[in-house]
């Protein structure tokens, strides 16, 4: 009887030690799982290269989600801006998320570049596209629109989480 109790006790201790040692307590920044990283609002500036035209996506809403290491970034705003991008979710550290953009998937598929960074409750987005055309607000204070085409760069800083 004593041997059975002792063997049971040793078995339970061994199981506890194996389970405790088998857990992952590292600070591995490799993202995993699925998740919605939030929706961020603000204005985004858009310029062409060599920066001869400048326009604005007003009231922009940037929604960021991921599934494993694949991220999706959806941007909508005034006047009728609606685009979607995908990229690689590269970092997941407390309060910081980084996404390397690789492709625009909506309205048409094309190569995109640069990144989206989220630090606490603020988002910064920089997107580069070659051979695109967008309709934008001429300035933040008017309803006039303009079209910018060619190589485009979009920059939005300090967009706040809703």
N, CA, C and O atoms as a DFTB+ gen file, in Angstrom:
648 C
 N C O
     1  1       0.818      -1.191       0.000
     2  2       0.000       0.000       0.000
     3  2       0.861       1.255       0.000
     4  3       0.602       2.207      -0.735
     5  1       1.947       1.234       0.885
     6  2       2.835       2.384       0.923
     7  2       3.494       2.605      -0.430
     8  3       3.663       3.749      -0.851
     9  1       3.865       1.546      -1.111
    10  2       4.511       1.641      -2.414
    11  2       3.566       2.258      -3.436
    12  3       3.999       3.073      -4.251
    13  1       2.301       1.895      -3.415
    14  2       1.320       2.441      -4.345
    15  2       1.116       3.930      -4.119
    16  3       1.047       4.697      -5.079
    17  1       1.020       4.344      -2.879
    18  2       0.835       5.762      -2.561
    19  2       2.070       6.555      -2.982
    20  3       1.968       7.638      -3.557
    21  1       3.255       5.981      -2.676
    22  2       4.492       6.660      -3.046
    23  2       4.616       6.778      -4.564
    24  3       5.003       7.837      -5.058
    25  1       4.301       5.724      -5.317
    26  2       4.359       5.768      -6.774
    27  2       3.350       6.766      -7.338
    28  3       3.654       7.471      -8.300
    29  1       2.170       6.834      -6.759
    30  2       1.164       7.802      -7.189
    31  2       1.667       9.220      -6.954
    32  3       1.546      10.083      -7.823
    33  1       2.237       9.454      -5.766
    34  2       2.765      10.773      -5.430
    35  2       3.900      11.156      -6.384
    36  3       3.932      12.280      -6.883
    37  1       4.842      10.221      -6.644
    38  2       5.952      10.502      -7.551
    39  2       5.445      10.750      -8.977
    40  3       5.975      11.611      -9.679
    41  1       4.445      10.016      -9.400
    42  2       3.858      10.222     -10.728
    43  2       3.223      11.599     -10.864
    44  3       3.365      12.261     -11.892
    45  1       2.519      12.026      -9.815
    46  2       1.895      13.355      -9.837
    47  2       2.966      14.448      -9.855
    48  3       2.819      15.439     -10.571
    49  1       4.025      14.284      -9.089
    50  2       5.109      15.272      -9.062
    51  2       5.796      15.351     -10.425
    52  3       6.073      16.446     -10.915
    53  1       6.071      14.203     -11.036
    54  2       6.714      14.167     -12.343
    55  2       5.836      14.850     -13.395
    56  3       6.337      15.615     -14.219
    57  1       4.544      14.579     -13.368
    58  2       3.609      15.220     -14.290
    59  2       3.600      16.726     -14.094
    60  3       3.602      17.476     -15.070
    61  1       3.589      17.183     -12.838
    62  2       3.596      18.614     -12.549
    63  2       4.862      19.267     -13.072
    64  3       4.801      20.337     -13.677
    65  1       6.005      18.639     -12.849
    66  2       7.282      19.182     -13.318
    67  2       7.314      19.242     -14.837
    68  3       7.743      20.250     -15.398
    69  1       6.875      18.200     -15.509
    70  2       6.872      18.190     -16.974
    71  2       5.947      19.265     -17.543
    72  3       6.308      19.940     -18.507
    73  1       4.778      19.430     -16.967
    74  2       3.862      20.460     -17.444
    75  2       4.419      21.852     -17.204
    76  3       4.285      22.721     -18.066
    77  1       5.028      22.082     -16.076
    78  2       5.590      23.394     -15.762
    79  2       6.765      23.716     -16.666
    80  3       6.899      24.855     -17.114
    81  1       7.610      22.751     -16.943
    82  2       8.779      22.987     -17.788
    83  2       8.399      23.062     -19.254
    84  3       9.132      23.645     -20.053
    85  1       7.281      22.489     -19.616
    86  2       6.873      22.492     -21.016
    87  2       6.170      23.755     -21.457
    88  3       5.927      23.927     -22.651
    89  1       5.833      24.651     -20.536
    90  2       5.128      25.865     -20.947
    91  2       6.096      26.847     -21.574
    92  3       7.285      26.837     -21.255
    93  1       5.599      27.696     -22.462
    94  2       6.424      28.679     -23.172
    95  2       6.325      30.013     -22.457
    96  3       5.345      30.742     -22.610
    97  1       7.353      30.327     -21.673
    98  2       7.382      31.586     -20.936
    99  2       8.248      32.624     -21.624
   100  3       8.552      33.654     -21.022
   101  1       8.659      32.389     -22.870
   102  2       9.551      33.320     -23.555
   103  2       8.786      34.547     -24.031
   104  3       7.557      34.538     -24.096
   105  1       9.513      35.586     -24.356
   106  2       8.939      36.806     -24.915
   107  2       9.082      36.782     -26.425
   108  3       9.535      37.758     -27.024
   109  1       8.704      35.694     -27.034
   110  2       8.813      35.538     -28.478
   111  2       7.886      36.527     -29.172
   112  3       6.673      36.469     -28.970
   113  1       8.440      37.457     -30.006
   114  2       7.599      38.444     -30.660
   115  2       6.870      37.925     -31.888
   116  3       6.126      38.676     -32.518
   117  1       7.064      36.652     -32.247
   118  2       6.388      36.104     -33.408
   119  2       4.889      36.033     -33.131
   120  3       4.469      35.407     -32.157
   121  1       4.077      36.668     -33.978
   122  2       2.643      36.683     -33.717
   123  2       1.995      35.339     -33.966
   124  3       2.452      34.548     -34.790
   125  1       0.939      35.104     -33.246
   126  2       0.191      33.888     -33.440
   127  2      -1.278      34.165     -33.231
   128  3      -1.653      35.242     -32.766
   129  1      -2.096      33.218     -33.565
   130  2      -3.531      33.369     -33.360
   131  2      -4.158      34.335     -34.336
   132  3      -3.548      34.763     -35.316
   133  1      -5.397      34.662     -34.032
   134  2      -6.164      35.595     -34.850
   135  2      -6.574      36.757     -33.972
   136  3      -6.663      36.629     -32.751
   137  1      -6.824      37.899     -34.607
   138  2      -7.289      39.002     -33.789
   139  2      -7.579      40.259     -34.566
   140  3      -7.064      40.484     -35.661
   141  1      -8.420      41.069     -33.965
   142  2      -8.721      42.395     -34.467
   143  2      -7.877      43.364     -33.656
   144  3      -7.991      43.414     -32.431
   145  1      -7.036      44.126     -34.324
   146  2      -6.164      45.073     -33.637
   147  2      -6.802      46.446     -33.500
   148  3      -6.192      47.357     -32.942
   149  1      -8.025      46.606     -34.004
   150  2      -8.761      47.837     -33.779
   151  2      -8.994      48.661     -35.031
   152  3      -8.484      48.364     -36.111
   153  1      -9.792      49.718     -34.844
   154  2     -10.078      50.699     -35.879
   155  2      -9.558      52.044     -35.398
   156  3      -9.780      52.443     -34.255
   157  1      -8.866      52.730     -36.286
   158  2      -8.203      53.991     -35.954
   159  2      -8.727      55.074     -36.891
   160  3      -8.976      54.810     -38.067
   161  1      -8.894      56.287     -36.378
   162  2      -9.487      57.364     -37.168
   163  2      -8.558      58.572     -37.221
   164  3      -7.783      58.827     -36.299
   165  1      -8.659      59.309     -38.331
   166  2      -7.862      60.514     -38.539
   167  2      -7.846      60.850     -40.020
   168  3      -8.671      60.342     -40.780
   169  1      -6.927      61.691     -40.434
   170  2      -6.779      62.073     -41.835
   171  2      -5.472      61.522     -42.380
   172  3      -4.493      61.374     -41.648
   173  1      -5.465      61.216     -43.686
   174  2      -4.286      60.675     -44.346
   175  2      -3.935      61.584     -45.515
   176  3      -4.799      61.928     -46.321
   177  1      -2.662      61.976     -45.608
   178  2      -2.180      62.774     -46.732
   179  2      -1.721      61.840     -47.843
   180  3      -1.154      60.777     -47.592
   181  1      -1.983      62.267     -49.091
   182  2      -1.562      61.491     -50.253
   183  2      -0.830      62.432     -51.200
   184  3      -1.328      63.510     -51.524
   185  1       0.357      62.018     -51.642
   186  2       1.099      62.830     -52.610
   187  2       1.595      61.926     -53.729
   188  3       1.687      60.707     -53.582
   189  1       1.912      62.565     -54.853
   190  2       2.514      61.822     -55.950
   191  2       4.029      61.993     -55.870
   192  3       4.542      62.723     -55.023
   193  1       4.722      61.315     -56.757
   194  2       6.173      61.449     -56.825
   195  2       6.474      62.170     -58.119
   196  3       6.204      61.610     -59.181
   197  1       6.998      63.338     -58.103
   198  2       7.873      64.014     -57.151
   199  2       7.159      65.049     -56.280
   200  3       7.634      66.179     -56.173
   201  1       6.083      64.712     -55.683
   202  2       5.323      65.558     -54.749
   203  2       4.887      66.880     -55.367
   204  3       5.102      67.953     -54.802
   205  1       4.268      66.777     -56.543
   206  2       3.713      67.978     -57.177
   207  2       2.253      68.168     -56.814
   208  3       1.738      69.282     -56.905
   209  1       1.570      67.099     -56.403
   210  2       0.174      67.179     -55.981
   211  2       0.041      66.614     -54.570
   212  3       0.737      65.675     -54.185
   213  1      -0.881      67.219     -53.808
   214  2      -1.146      66.772     -52.443
   215  2      -2.649      66.788     -52.216
   216  3      -3.320      67.769     -52.536
   217  1      -3.172      65.708     -51.668
   218  2      -4.591      65.620     -51.348
   219  2      -4.765      64.889     -50.030
   220  3      -3.795      64.452     -49.411
   221  1      -6.025      64.763     -49.608
   222  2      -6.318      64.213     -48.290
   223  2      -7.452      63.203     -48.340
   224  3      -8.440      63.390     -49.051
   225  1      -7.294      62.126     -47.572
   226  2      -8.390      61.220     -47.275
   227  2      -8.893      61.690     -45.914
   228  3      -8.249      61.457     -44.892
   229  1     -10.041      62.349     -45.909
   230  2     -10.575      62.899     -44.665
   231  2     -11.411      61.841     -43.945
   232  3     -11.983      60.948     -44.570
   233  1     -11.468      61.962     -42.626
   234  2     -12.249      61.043     -41.798
   235  2     -11.914      59.585     -42.102
   236  3     -12.797      58.731     -42.176
   237  1     -10.638      59.323     -42.273
   238  2     -10.199      57.962     -42.599
   239  2     -10.439      57.032     -41.416
   240  3     -10.253      57.401     -40.256
   241  1     -10.855      55.825     -41.744
   242  2     -11.011      54.751     -40.760
   243  2     -10.122      53.609     -41.221
   244  3     -10.320      53.057     -42.303
   245  1      -9.151      53.258     -40.404
   246  2      -8.202      52.193     -40.722
   247  2      -8.469      51.036     -39.765
   248  3      -8.261      51.156     -38.558
   249  1      -8.932      49.914     -40.316
   250  2      -9.235      48.730     -39.512
   251  2      -8.152      47.690     -39.775
   252  3      -7.862      47.352     -40.923
   253  1      -7.558      47.188     -38.691
   254  2      -6.431      46.255     -38.797
   255  2      -6.799      44.946     -38.098
   256  3      -7.256      44.943     -36.955
   257  1      -6.591      43.836     -38.809
   258  2      -6.822      42.517     -38.219
   259  2      -5.735      41.574     -38.719
   260  3      -5.015      41.889     -39.667
   261  1      -5.624      40.422     -38.077
   262  2      -4.642      39.438     -38.537
   263  2      -5.136      38.036     -38.252
   264  3      -5.953      37.794     -37.364
   265  1      -4.601      37.124     -39.048
   266  2      -4.806      35.701     -38.846
   267  2      -3.423      35.080     -38.924
   268  3      -2.849      34.942     -40.004
   269  1      -2.893      34.707     -37.760
   270  2      -1.515      34.238     -37.707
   271  2      -0.585      35.378     -38.093
   272  3      -0.633      36.450     -37.491
   273  1       0.264      35.153     -39.098
   274  2       1.198      36.197     -39.509
   275  2       0.719      36.985     -40.726
   276  3       1.461      37.818     -41.247
   277  1      -0.513      36.735     -41.190
   278  2      -1.075      37.496     -42.307
   279  2      -1.997      38.583     -41.769
   280  3      -2.930      38.303     -41.016
   281  1      -1.726      39.826     -42.163
   282  2      -2.508      40.966     -41.684
   283  2      -3.331      41.556     -42.819
   284  3      -2.938      41.497     -43.984
   285  1      -4.482      42.127     -42.461
   286  2      -5.345      42.837     -43.396
   287  2      -5.567      44.239     -42.860
   288  3      -5.875      44.428     -41.683
   289  1      -5.402      45.232     -43.750
   290  2      -5.594      46.638     -43.394
   291  2      -6.635      47.203     -44.349
   292  3      -6.421      47.230     -45.561
   293  1      -7.771      47.658     -43.800
   294  2      -8.842      48.241     -44.607
   295  2      -8.898      49.735     -44.318
   296  3      -8.938      50.148     -43.159
   297  1      -8.899      50.554     -45.390
   298  2      -8.945      52.004     -45.237
   299  2     -10.144      52.541     -46.006
   300  3     -10.280      52.313     -47.207
   301  1     -11.007      53.255     -45.299
   302  2     -12.120      53.958     -45.931
   303  2     -12.066      55.410     -45.496
   304  3     -11.494      55.733     -44.454
   305  1     -12.668      56.296     -46.302
   306  2     -12.682      57.705     -45.933
   307  2     -13.342      58.549     -46.998
   308  3     -13.780      58.047     -48.034
   309  1     -13.405      59.832     -46.728
   310  2     -14.045      60.811     -47.603
   311  2     -13.001      61.342     -48.575
   312  3     -11.914      61.698     -48.119
   313  1     -13.244      61.421     -49.862
   314  2     -14.478      61.247     -50.621
   315  2     -14.594      59.883     -51.289
   316  3     -14.127      59.725     -52.416
   317  1     -15.191      58.904     -50.645
   318  2     -15.435      57.589     -51.235
   319  2     -14.212      56.699     -51.359
   320  3     -14.196      55.795     -52.194
   321  1     -13.193      56.930     -50.554
   322  2     -11.985      56.117     -50.593
   323  2     -12.274      54.777     -49.933
   324  3     -12.817      54.739     -48.828
   325  1     -11.919      53.670     -50.597
   326  2     -12.162      52.329     -50.069
   327  2     -11.103      51.390     -50.631
   328  3     -11.178      50.979     -51.789
   329  1     -10.121      51.054     -49.807
   330  2      -9.020      50.193     -50.240
   331  2      -8.736      49.139     -49.185
   332  3      -9.085      49.294     -48.015
   333  1      -8.095      48.065     -49.624
   334  2      -7.710      46.999     -48.703
   335  2      -6.305      46.520     -49.062
   336  3      -5.956      46.393     -50.236
   337  1      -5.512      46.258     -48.030
   338  2      -4.118      45.846     -48.198
   339  2      -3.846      44.623     -47.333
   340  3      -4.496      44.416     -46.308
   341  1      -2.877      43.814     -47.757
   342  2      -2.432      42.688     -46.938
   343  2      -0.917      42.787     -46.753
   344  3      -0.207      43.439     -47.519
   345  1      -0.463      42.117     -45.712
   346  2       0.959      42.115     -45.438
   347  2       1.287      41.092     -44.375
   348  3       0.463      40.249     -44.018
   349  1       2.500      41.184     -43.879
   350  2       2.999      40.249     -42.879
   351  2       3.023      40.909     -41.512
   352  3       3.645      41.953     -41.317
   353  1       2.342      40.287     -40.582
   354  2       2.297      40.746     -39.194
   355  2       3.591      40.265     -38.550
   356  3       3.749      39.076     -38.272
   357  1       4.522      41.200     -38.312
   358  2       5.873      40.798     -37.939
   359  2       6.202      40.939     -36.468
   360  3       7.185      40.354     -36.013
   361  1       5.436      41.680     -35.715
   362  2       5.806      41.886     -34.322
   363  2       4.582      42.014     -33.441
   364  3       3.598      42.667     -33.787
   365  1       4.676      41.369     -32.292
   366  2       3.607      41.430     -31.315
   367  2       4.264      41.504     -29.943
   368  3       4.479      40.488     -29.282
   369  1       4.571      42.706     -29.536
   370  2       5.155      42.953     -28.230
   371  2       4.150      43.820     -27.492
   372  3       3.430      44.594     -28.123
   373  1       4.083      43.711     -26.193
   374  2       3.109      44.468     -25.405
   375  2       3.006      45.918     -25.875
   376  3       3.956      46.690     -25.740
   377  1       1.847      46.282     -26.429
   378  2       1.594      47.662     -26.851
   379  2       2.156      48.033     -28.208
   380  3       2.001      49.180     -28.628
   381  1       2.808      47.109     -28.918
   382  2       3.413      47.430     -30.217
   383  2       3.113      46.326     -31.223
   384  3       3.321      45.143     -30.957
   385  1       2.618      46.744     -32.388
   386  2       2.333      45.810     -33.480
   387  2       2.899      46.414     -34.758
   388  3       2.756      47.614     -34.988
   389  1       3.538      45.600     -35.589
   390  2       4.155      46.076     -36.822
   391  2       3.725      45.181     -37.972
   392  3       3.732      43.955     -37.860
   393  1       3.346      45.816     -39.088
   394  2       2.893      45.085     -40.259
   395  2       3.647      45.602     -41.473
   396  3       3.638      46.803     -41.742
   397  1       4.299      44.711     -42.208
   398  2       4.947      45.062     -43.474
   399  2       3.954      44.815     -44.594
   400  3       3.592      43.669     -44.859
   401  1       3.509      45.876     -45.255
   402  2       2.530      45.740     -46.335
   403  2       3.207      45.234     -47.602
   404  3       4.330      45.624     -47.920
   405  1       2.504      44.354     -48.324
   406  2       3.060      43.786     -49.548
   407  2       2.130      43.897     -50.755
   408  3       2.587      43.850     -51.897
   409  1       0.812      44.045     -50.503
   410  2      -0.114      43.988     -51.630
   411  2      -1.375      44.785     -51.347
   412  3      -1.889      44.770     -50.229
   413  1      -1.876      45.487     -52.371
   414  2      -3.217      46.058     -52.336
   415  2      -4.138      45.016     -52.946
   416  3      -3.858      44.503     -54.030
   417  1      -5.241      44.692     -52.263
   418  2      -6.154      43.671     -52.774
   419  2      -7.484      44.240     -53.233
   420  3      -8.239      43.550     -53.917
   421  1      -7.790      45.482     -52.873
   422  2      -9.054      46.098     -53.270
   423  2      -8.795      47.563     -53.554
   424  3      -8.115      48.192     -52.744
   425  1      -9.261      48.145     -54.604
   426  2     -10.207      47.659     -55.606
   427  2      -9.574      46.738     -56.647
   428  3     -10.275      45.908     -57.226
   429  1      -8.266      46.861     -56.903
   430  2      -7.577      45.930     -57.800
   431  2      -6.305      45.474     -57.105
   432  3      -5.756      46.175     -56.255
   433  1      -5.847      44.286     -57.483
   434  2      -4.647      43.744     -56.861
   435  2      -3.405      44.335     -57.505
   436  3      -3.274      44.358     -58.729
   437  1      -2.483      44.820     -56.652
   438  2      -1.202      45.333     -57.129
   439  2      -0.218      45.342     -55.981
   440  3      -0.604      45.234     -54.817
   441  1       1.042      45.469     -56.309
   442  2       2.099      45.497     -55.307
   443  2       2.018      46.795     -54.508
   444  3       1.840      47.875     -55.071
   445  1       2.150      46.674     -53.206
   446  2       2.193      47.839     -52.317
   447  2       3.402      47.683     -51.415
   448  3       3.932      46.584     -51.251
   449  1       3.827      48.777     -50.839
   450  2       4.980      48.703     -49.956
   451  2       4.818      49.566     -48.727
   452  3       3.914      50.398     -48.641
   453  1       5.691      49.357     -47.799
   454  2       5.879      50.074     -46.538
   455  2       5.145      49.419     -45.402
   456  3       5.053      48.192     -45.376
   457  1       4.597      50.198     -44.426
   458  2       4.187      49.546     -43.187
   459  2       3.073      50.271     -42.449
   460  3       2.730      51.423     -42.718
   461  1       2.532      49.512     -41.497
   462  2       1.589      50.020     -40.512
   463  2       2.173      49.681     -39.148
   464  3       2.541      48.535     -38.889
   465  1       2.255      50.682     -38.279
   466  2       2.751      50.464     -36.919
   467  2       1.703      50.942     -35.928
   468  3       1.122      52.014     -36.091
   469  1       1.468      50.140     -34.904
   470  2       0.541      50.503     -33.835
   471  2       1.332      50.520     -32.537
   472  3       1.947      49.526     -32.150
   473  1       1.303      51.663     -31.879
   474  2       1.940      51.791     -30.572
   475  2       0.865      52.257     -29.611
   476  3       0.358      53.374     -29.717
   477  1       0.521      51.386     -28.671
   478  2      -0.552      51.627     -27.716
   479  2      -1.840      51.948     -28.460
   480  3      -2.387      51.055     -29.108
   481  1      -2.354      53.170     -28.405
   482  2      -3.633      53.517     -29.034
   483  2      -3.472      54.394     -30.264
   484  3      -4.436      55.029     -30.691
   485  1      -2.270      54.445     -30.850
   486  2      -2.030      55.273     -32.031
   487  2      -1.479      54.431     -33.179
   488  3      -0.682      53.515     -32.978
   489  1      -1.926      54.764     -34.382
   490  2      -1.516      54.047     -35.580
   491  2      -0.819      55.016     -36.528
   492  3      -1.240      56.161     -36.688
   493  1       0.252      54.537     -37.154
   494  2       0.925      55.268     -38.223
   495  2       0.915      54.370     -39.445
   496  3       1.266      53.193     -39.366
   497  1       0.510      54.934     -40.582
   498  2       0.454      54.164     -41.815
   499  2       1.237      54.917     -42.893
   500  3       1.082      56.126     -43.068
   501  1       2.080      54.172     -43.609
   502  2       2.803      54.687     -44.771
   503  2       2.654      53.636     -45.855
   504  3       3.058      52.487     -45.679
   505  1       2.061      54.043     -46.996
   506  2       1.820      53.103     -48.088
   507  2       2.358      53.709     -49.374
   508  3       2.102      54.874     -49.676
   509  1       3.102      52.913     -50.128
   510  2       3.615      53.325     -51.431
   511  2       2.990      52.442     -52.505
   512  3       2.932      51.219     -52.372
   513  1       2.522      53.091     -53.577
   514  2       1.929      52.373     -54.703
   515  2       2.467      52.955     -56.002
   516  3       2.630      54.170     -56.114
   517  1       2.738      52.119     -56.967
   518  2       3.143      52.589     -58.289
   519  2       1.969      52.442     -59.238
   520  3       1.248      51.445     -59.190
   521  1       1.775      53.424     -60.096
   522  2       0.754      53.322     -61.134
   523  2      -0.660      53.249     -60.606
   524  3      -1.404      52.335     -60.959
   525  1      -1.048      54.199     -59.764
   526  2      -2.399      54.204     -59.215
   527  2      -3.020      55.584     -59.423
   528  3      -2.328      56.547     -59.753
   529  1      -4.328      55.663     -59.225
   530  2      -5.040      56.938     -59.322
   531  2      -6.097      56.971     -58.231
   532  3      -6.837      56.005     -58.042
   533  1      -6.166      58.095     -57.509
   534  2      -7.140      58.241     -56.435
   535  2      -7.791      59.613     -56.511
   536  3      -7.182      60.582     -56.965
   537  1      -9.041      59.678     -56.057
   538  2      -9.743      60.949     -55.919
   539  2      -9.718      61.319     -54.446
   540  3     -10.063      60.514     -53.581
   541  1      -9.302      62.558     -54.175
   542  2      -9.073      63.014     -52.806
   543  2      -9.668      64.390     -52.595
   544  3     -10.080      65.053     -53.547
   545  1      -9.712      64.813     -51.355
   546  2     -10.055      66.192     -51.035
   547  2      -8.846      67.059     -51.326
   548  3      -7.707      66.691     -51.039
   549  1      -9.121      68.222     -51.905
   550  2      -8.081      69.179     -52.256
   551  2      -7.399      69.744     -51.009
   552  3      -6.192      69.986     -51.001
   553  1      -8.191      69.949     -49.961
   554  2      -7.650      70.424     -48.687
   555  2      -8.614      69.996     -47.592
   556  3      -9.767      69.674     -47.879
   557  1      -8.160      69.987     -46.339
   558  2      -9.048      69.567     -45.258
   559  2     -10.221      70.526     -45.018
   560  3     -11.179      70.170     -44.332
   561  1     -10.150      71.726     -45.574
   562  2     -11.185      72.721     -45.269
   563  2     -12.155      72.995     -46.418
   564  3     -13.000      73.882     -46.300
   565  1     -12.056      72.251     -47.537
   566  2     -12.979      72.469     -48.647
   567  2     -13.603      71.151     -49.091
   568  3     -13.148      70.072     -48.713
   569  1     -14.652      71.263     -49.900
   570  2     -15.280      70.078     -50.472
   571  2     -14.745      69.756     -51.859
   572  3     -15.153      68.764     -52.463
   573  1     -13.833      70.583     -52.373
   574  2     -13.271      70.364     -53.704
   575  2     -12.440      69.082     -53.713
   576  3     -11.790      68.736     -52.726
   577  1     -12.475      68.382     -54.860
   578  2     -11.698      67.154     -55.000
   579  2     -10.665      67.313     -56.107
   580  3     -10.754      68.219     -56.936
   581  1      -9.690      66.421     -56.104
   582  2      -8.720      66.350     -57.180
   583  2      -8.312      64.907     -57.365
   584  3      -8.465      64.087     -56.460
   585  1      -7.787      64.595     -58.552
   586  2      -7.280      63.253     -58.831
   587  2      -5.768      63.324     -58.871
   588  3      -5.177      64.214     -59.481
   589  1      -5.161      62.354     -58.201
   590  2      -3.712      62.224     -58.233
   591  2      -3.408      60.857     -58.824
   592  3      -4.009      59.855     -58.438
   593  1      -2.472      60.824     -59.762
   594  2      -2.131      59.541     -60.378
   595  2      -0.622      59.407     -60.480
   596  3       0.121      60.381     -60.358
   597  1      -0.192      58.172     -60.706
   598  2       1.229      57.875     -60.806
   599  2       1.693      57.112     -59.584
   600  3       0.942      56.333     -58.997
   601  1       2.941      57.344     -59.208
   602  2       3.484      56.725     -58.001
   603  2       2.978      57.528     -56.813
   604  3       3.214      58.733     -56.725
   605  1       2.278      56.855     -55.894
   606  2       1.633      57.536     -54.778
   607  2       2.239      57.127     -53.451
   608  3       2.710      56.003     -53.279
   609  1       2.215      58.073     -52.509
   610  2       2.608      57.788     -51.130
   611  2       1.527      58.322     -50.214
   612  3       1.146      59.489     -50.299
   613  1       1.031      57.452     -49.328
   614  2       0.014      57.824     -48.346
   615  2       0.663      57.811     -46.968
   616  3       1.361      56.864     -46.604
   617  1       0.422      58.881     -46.206
   618  2       1.001      58.976     -44.868
   619  2      -0.076      59.429     -43.891
   620  3      -0.704      60.470     -44.081
   621  1      -0.279      58.648     -42.862
   622  2      -1.186      59.017     -41.774
   623  2      -0.485      58.764     -40.462
   624  3      -0.042      57.645     -40.201
   625  1      -0.376      59.783     -39.633
   626  2       0.321      59.624     -38.360
   627  2      -0.626      59.926     -37.210
   628  3      -1.526      60.757     -37.335
   629  1      -0.417      59.250     -36.099
   630  2      -1.158      59.485     -34.871
   631  2      -2.661      59.322     -35.027
   632  3      -3.425      60.055     -34.399
   633  1      -3.106      58.369     -35.861
   634  2      -4.520      58.059     -35.928
   635  2      -4.895      57.378     -34.613
   636  3      -4.194      56.475     -34.155
   637  1      -5.988      57.807     -34.014
   638  2      -6.369      57.317     -32.688
   639  2      -7.357      56.168     -32.755
   640  3      -8.219      56.116     -33.632
   641  1      -7.217      55.258     -31.820
   642  2      -8.098      54.089     -31.750
   643  2      -9.488      54.528     -31.306
   644  3      -9.651      55.323     -30.381
   645  1     -10.496      53.973     -32.011
   646  2     -11.886      54.262     -31.643
   647  2     -12.237      53.571     -30.351
   648  3     -13.365      53.691     -29.873
